[in-house]
Amino acid sequence: MVEISGNSALFHAVQILISIYSYYNQYLHIVNLFPLVS
């Protein structure tokens, strides 16, 4: 039970890191395009 709980918690943490990483990449992409627009 403890191992399954730990694995699901680890998997959830990895999903959160991936979503933060993709959001951060999207933010950098928008910031990089900003000087081109203005």
Secondary structure, DSSP 8 states (H G I E B T S, - for coil): -HHHHHHHHHHHHHHHHHHHHHHHHHHHHHHHHHHHH-
